[in-house]
């Protein structure tokens, strides 16, 4: 009895092994009738069976079947991806009989992937759009357009790591698109990786030396990182190309302004005077190019006021019995206040309700004994509230 059972089991094993080649043919027949579910039931076991898993036909048929699913369920990107993987496996096998057919299928699928990606992107289904563009990359790993689209979809889908990976690959591929550097830089900023951000912006500037955007971004980083000397050199490079760039002139003046304050606090009066003069000169250049530049007018006025405040404090410390000495000190700080006056007044003309300007002018007029003007500024401040 046991012997009979053994023979029956052996027969069942033989039948299962024999059935696999038959499954491939059955899958083909179901495919012809567009019965894709049944075709899938036949073909999937065949790709793991020893008798059929190394057959280019098995994998080619599987590709056709999964591609057929996409035809019946539009934008079923997963099925289309499985089709591509199946075709690629067919091509990997020795003596594939379907190479020409598969090349044609790839051309068609490539278009379908791209159309699906654009459609899903338009409906903000960034995860599906990403998979579609990844399908294009699966067919052609050097398709830079698809890779850029995949990077954008990954970013919009909050997959920053994958987005950075794609942008980095595009840079390695020497893809000619300025935006990939700024986009990758922005991703590093989002992840608070300032070192990588700066490296990326510098790489963009090296690749596109004529593009001032990267210069501007690099300078902005250096200013934020308190790397004043590097920022000054960067700004000078920009201004060599465009001497009348008021934004860069203002940025450069602001750095000199800050350095003058820092050196004054340290007691290094030589460096203070040097940077003060450079700030004054550069603010004036910005105003010369753009007379209605509010920030440049305000900051130049403030540059003088900061000097005057220190002089006023020192004058107030002079003993009351030394009136002659006090009057001499007062005369000196009034000279500086009068230098600030036209720039603050211009700033007020440009922005009549700016509280910083109104406050500065109120104090300035008071120190110059221009009582009526000081009262006017006071009223205007109160009117703002």
QUIVENTA-V295058 format. One record per backbone hydrogen bond with DSSP energy under -0.5 kcal/mol. CO is the residue of the C=O (numbers start at 1). NH is the residue of the N-H. E is the energy in kcal/mol with one decimal. If there is no record, write none. Layout:
BEGIN
<<CO	NH	E> <CO	NH	E>>
END
This chain:
BEGIN
<<1	5	-1.9> <2	6	-2.1> <3	7	-2.0> <4	8	-2.3> <5	9	-2.6> <6	10	-2.4> <7	11	-2.1> <8	12	-2.2> <9	13	-2.3> <10	14	-2.2> <11	15	-2.3> <12	16	-2.3> <13	17	-2.2> <14	18	-2.6> <15	19	-1.9> <16	20	-0.8> <17	20	-0.6> <17	21	-0.5> <18	22	-0.9> <19	23	-2.3> <20	24	-1.6> <21	25	-1.5> <22	26	-2.6> <23	27	-2.9> <24	28	-1.8> <25	29	-2.1> <26	30	-2.8> <27	31	-2.2> <28	32	-1.9> <29	33	-1.3> <30	35	-2.9> <31	34	-1.4> <34	36	-1.3> <35	39	-2.2> <36	40	-2.5> <37	41	-1.9> <38	42	-1.4> <39	43	-2.4> <40	44	-2.3> <41	45	-0.5> <42	46	-0.6> <43	47	-0.9> <44	47	-0.9> <45	48	-1.3> <45	49	-0.6> <49	52	-1.1> <49	53	-3.0> <52	55	-1.6> <54	56	-0.5> <55	59	-1.5> <56	60	-2.3> <57	61	-3.0> <58	62	-2.1> <59	63	-2.2> <60	64	-2.2> <61	65	-2.5> <62	66	-2.5> <63	67	-2.2> <64	68	-1.8> <65	69	-1.5> <66	70	-1.2> <67	71	-1.4> <68	72	-1.3> <69	73	-2.4> <72	74	-0.5> <73	76	-1.5> <75	77	-2.0> <76	79	-0.6> <76	80	-1.5> <77	81	-2.3> <78	82	-2.2> <79	83	-2.1> <80	84	-2.0> <81	85	-2.5> <82	86	-2.2> <83	87	-2.5> <84	88	-2.7> <85	89	-1.9> <86	90	-2.1> <87	91	-2.2> <88	92	-1.6> <89	93	-1.1> <93	96	-0.8> <96	99	-0.5> <98	102	-2.8> <99	103	-2.1> <100	104	-1.6> <101	105	-2.4> <102	106	-2.8> <103	107	-1.7> <104	108	-1.8> <105	109	-3.0> <106	110	-2.7> <107	111	-1.3> <108	112	-1.9> <109	113	-3.1> <110	114	-2.2> <111	115	-2.8> <112	116	-2.4> <113	117	-2.8> <114	118	-2.4> <115	119	-2.4> <116	120	-2.8> <117	121	-2.1> <118	122	-2.2> <119	123	-1.1> <120	125	-2.9> <121	124	-1.7> <124	126	-1.4> <125	129	-2.4> <126	130	-2.4> <127	131	-1.6> <128	132	-2.0> <129	133	-2.4> <130	134	-2.3> <131	135	-1.5> <132	136	-1.4> <133	137	-1.9> <134	138	-2.1> <135	139	-1.6> <136	140	-2.8> <140	143	-2.0> <142	144	-1.4> <143	147	-1.9> <144	148	-2.4> <145	149	-2.2> <146	150	-2.6> <147	151	-2.2> <148	152	-2.3> <149	153	-2.5> <150	154	-2.6> <151	155	-2.3> <152	156	-2.8> <153	157	-1.7> <154	159	-3.4> <155	158	-1.9> <158	160	-0.7> <159	163	-2.2> <160	164	-2.8> <161	165	-1.7> <162	166	-2.3> <163	167	-2.5> <164	168	-2.5> <165	169	-1.9> <166	170	-2.2> <167	171	-1.9> <168	172	-2.2> <169	173	-2.2> <170	175	-2.6> <171	174	-1.5> <175	177	-1.7> <177	180	-1.2> <178	181	-1.2> <178	182	-1.1> <179	183	-2.8> <180	184	-2.1> <181	185	-2.5> <182	186	-2.3> <183	187	-2.0> <184	188	-2.0> <185	189	-2.1> <186	190	-2.4> <187	191	-1.7> <188	193	-3.1> <189	192	-1.6> <192	194	-0.9> <193	197	-2.1> <194	198	-2.5> <195	199	-2.2> <196	200	-2.3> <197	201	-2.4> <198	202	-2.5> <199	203	-2.0> <200	204	-2.3> <201	205	-2.3> <202	206	-2.2> <203	207	-2.4> <204	208	-2.5> <206	209	-0.6> <208	211	-1.8> <210	212	-0.7> <211	215	-0.8> <212	216	-2.8> <213	217	-2.5> <214	218	-2.6> <215	219	-2.7> <216	220	-2.6> <217	221	-2.1> <218	222	-2.4> <219	223	-2.6> <220	224	-2.3> <221	225	-2.3> <222	227	-3.1> <223	226	-1.6> <226	228	-1.0> <227	231	-2.4> <228	232	-2.7> <229	233	-2.1> <230	234	-2.2> <231	235	-2.6> <232	236	-2.5> <233	237	-1.9> <234	238	-1.8> <235	239	-2.7> <236	240	-1.8> <237	241	-0.9> <238	241	-0.7> <238	242	-1.9> <242	245	-1.7> <244	246	-1.3> <245	249	-2.4> <246	250	-2.6> <247	251	-2.1> <248	252	-2.6> <249	253	-2.7> <250	254	-2.5> <251	255	-1.7> <252	256	-2.2> <253	257	-2.7> <254	258	-2.5> <255	259	-2.7> <256	260	-2.3> <257	261	-1.7> <258	262	-2.5> <259	263	-2.8> <260	264	-1.8> <261	265	-2.2> <262	266	-1.4> <263	267	-0.8> <263	268	-2.1> <264	267	-0.7> <267	269	-1.3> <268	272	-2.0> <269	273	-2.6> <270	274	-2.1> <271	275	-2.4> <272	276	-2.7> <273	277	-2.4> <274	278	-1.8> <275	279	-2.4> <276	280	-2.8> <277	281	-2.6> <278	282	-2.2> <279	283	-2.7> <280	284	-2.1> <281	285	-1.7> <282	286	-2.1> <283	287	-2.2> <284	288	-2.4> <285	289	-2.0> <286	290	-2.4> <290	293	-1.7> <292	294	-1.1> <293	297	-2.2> <294	298	-3.0> <295	299	-3.0> <296	300	-2.1> <297	301	-2.1> <298	302	-2.6> <299	303	-2.3> <300	304	-1.7> <301	305	-2.4> <302	306	-2.7> <303	307	-1.0> <304	308	-2.5> <305	309	-3.1> <306	310	-1.3> <307	311	-1.9> <308	312	-3.0> <309	313	-2.5> <310	314	-1.9> <311	315	-2.2> <312	316	-2.4> <313	317	-0.9> <315	318	-1.5> <319	322	-1.9> <322	326	-2.1> <323	327	-2.8> <324	328	-1.7> <325	329	-2.0> <326	330	-2.8> <327	331	-2.3> <328	332	-1.4> <329	333	-2.1> <330	334	-2.2> <331	335	-1.1> <332	336	-1.3> <333	337	-2.2> <334	338	-2.1> <335	339	-1.1> <336	340	-1.6> <337	341	-1.9> <338	342	-0.7> <340	343	-0.7> <340	344	-1.9> <341	345	-2.4> <342	346	-1.9> <343	347	-2.1> <344	348	-2.4> <345	349	-1.9> <346	350	-1.9> <347	351	-2.4> <351	354	-1.9> <354	358	-2.3> <355	359	-2.6> <356	360	-2.2> <357	361	-2.6> <358	362	-2.2> <359	363	-2.0> <360	364	-2.4> <361	365	-3.2> <362	366	-1.9> <363	367	-2.1> <364	368	-1.4> <365	370	-3.2> <366	369	-1.3> <369	371	-1.2> <370	374	-2.2> <371	375	-2.5> <372	376	-2.1> <373	377	-2.2> <374	378	-1.9> <375	379	-2.5> <376	380	-2.3> <377	381	-2.1> <378	382	-2.3> <379	383	-2.3> <380	384	-0.8> <381	384	-0.7> <381	385	-0.5> <382	385	-1.0>>
END
